[in-house]
Amino acid sequence: MAPGGLFGTAAAAVVVSLAVHVLLNCPIQPVPSPPPPTAGYAPNNLLQGLEKLGEEQLSGPEDVYVDAAAGGTLYTATRDGWLQRMQPNGTWERWRFVGGSGLLSIAPSGDGSMLVCDAYKGLLRVEEGRVTILASTVEGSPIRFAEAVIEASDGTVYFSDGSTRFGIDRWFLDYMEDSSTGRLLKYEPSTGKVSVVLDNLAFANGVALSQDDTFVVVCESWRYRCSKLWLKGDKAGKAETFIDNLPGSPDNIHLAPDGSFWIALLQLRSPWIDLVTRWTFTKRVVSSFPALLDMLKETGKGAMVAQVSENGKIVRVLGDSEGKVSNFITSVTEYDGNLFFGSISSNFIGTRLVLLEELLAVVEGVNADRAVLIVADANRAVIDALATGAATVDTLGA
Ligand SMILES: *[C@@H]1O[C@H](CO)[C@@H](O)[C@H](O)[C@H]1NC(C)=O
């Protein structure tokens, strides 16, 4: 046989065995992904200045809740099955033990207990010495990936089920398949009834209520958008887009004190990911090789959060474009002029002052580029120095 023929036979054998491998092992039934939005925001690194709280003590604190009534006690759930909290004086304590490794979003309940999403078990209520599963199925279908939760003032609990196809350990396959099986769910404590509020969501993630519970927002990570469902007024019961074309995949969303929202935006884009997700064929091939899939997932780097007004417009974006200090920020919440960042892939809660408005007021008259330079290193001392005239923009060297 000629060398060329031998090569041809070998190549054909490789192609056939690859095809057989994909046929037998492909875990997804991919649907075409719509093209990702073209990013309209220049990357910045304002998040690189964050301070770390509870470093080394916290394993993957995905979400953060700050109790304003208690003077700023901060709560988070960690991979080791604990709800941990930080007192306003900075002391951390392991507060309530729940167990398992799937604790994600937390939200306070009016009765003093804490509502917790356990990605494996569903919606939990955690009280001293007691953990109750409030919901593990809905209308006969299992809640596969409880993600985020919020309680309205009338006691109704809204929470999300990311996907009916893949659980937390295989979330990236859900991204590859993109078959939109996420749901916004509702739990009514008076009856214990669980129902589906919205379905066919392209990964149902963060859930938040607007001021006065006028509407509930649910974020759809794989569509770079969040939807809102009106709860009050003429449009009650109607769903519409809250914001789309986000510069990242929205994870948790939290109401800010001024009625705006903070959204953590996962950076799941890279030239490789964009290429592979372009065709169902390439999604199928890569998903059939776990090592390849892990490598692909690792190419998405960086962290970003956005503040979005009550009417769904981006107010500001803070980022760590290369993921130098923080990668994969999964939640952001504002309390008393500070932002707190949770991340399922970090061992700390990040915090950074929200000084932009205050700073811009102080440096009024200075051109915006110079103001942004100062913001990049802003801290309380800098603001105070500017405000009192002890420093000027020129002496700061911006
Ligand atoms: C911090 O506050 C907690 C609760 O008020 C208290 O138990 C603890 O002793 C305080 N720690 C320090 C170092 O002040």
The ligand as an SDF file (V2000), in Angstrom:
LIG
                    3D

 14 14  0  0  0  0  0  0  0  0999 V2000
  -17.7210   41.5100   68.1130 C   0  0  0  0  0  0  0  0  0  0  0  0
  -19.1050   41.5560   68.3030 O   0  0  0  0  0  0  0  0  0  0  0  0
  -19.6680   40.3430   68.7990 C   0  0  0  0  0  0  0  0  0  0  0  0
  -21.1900   40.4930   68.8330 C   0  0  0  0  0  0  0  0  0  0  0  0
  -21.5970   41.7200   69.3270 O   0  0  0  0  0  0  0  0  0  0  0  0
  -19.0870   40.0290   70.1620 C   0  0  0  0  0  0  0  0  0  0  0  0
  -19.6110   38.7980   70.6560 O   0  0  0  0  0  0  0  0  0  0  0  0
  -17.5810   39.9310   70.0420 C   0  0  0  0  0  0  0  0  0  0  0  0
  -16.9910   39.7220   71.3110 O   0  0  0  0  0  0  0  0  0  0  0  0
  -16.9940   41.1820   69.4180 C   0  0  0  0  0  0  0  0  0  0  0  0
  -15.5830   40.9670   69.1600 N   0  0  0  0  0  0  0  0  0  0  0  0
  -14.6620   41.8860   69.3560 C   0  0  0  0  0  0  0  0  0  0  0  0
  -13.2490   41.4880   69.0420 C   0  0  0  0  0  0  0  0  0  0  0  0
  -14.9360   43.0130   69.7610 O   0  0  0  0  0  0  0  0  0  0  0  0
  1  2  1  0
  1 10  1  0
  2  3  1  0
  3  4  1  0
  3  6  1  0
  4  5  1  0
  6  7  1  0
  6  8  1  0
  8  9  1  0
  8 10  1  0
 10 11  1  0
 11 12  1  0
 12 13  1  0
 12 14  2  0
M  END
$$$$
